[in-house]
Amino acid sequence: MTNDRISRIEQQLKQSLNPESLDILDESHLHAGHAGAKSGGGHFVVTIVAEQFHGKNLIQRHRMVYAALQDMMQKEIHALNIKAYTPDEI
């Protein structure tokens, strides 16, 4: 199930933001017993590099990622740690 979630996260971010680089780490196992884990939501770290972030501040970048994953939020994703960069920032 986790691999399915990672695949869906990857697919939705690629479709919406066309990243140059994308890394998704599942940290759900670190949160066993946590309320979000009990309800089935996973904890993920997303590191994404996309030209679309150029000229956007941190909050705008996070909103773009959340918008791309909106149908998964609060159901399949309980927590999301986002590291969003432009290609120039790497």
Helices and strands as residue ranges (DSSP letters): H 2-17, E 21-26, G 28-31, H 35-38, E 42-49, G 51-53, H 58-68, E 77-85, G 87-89
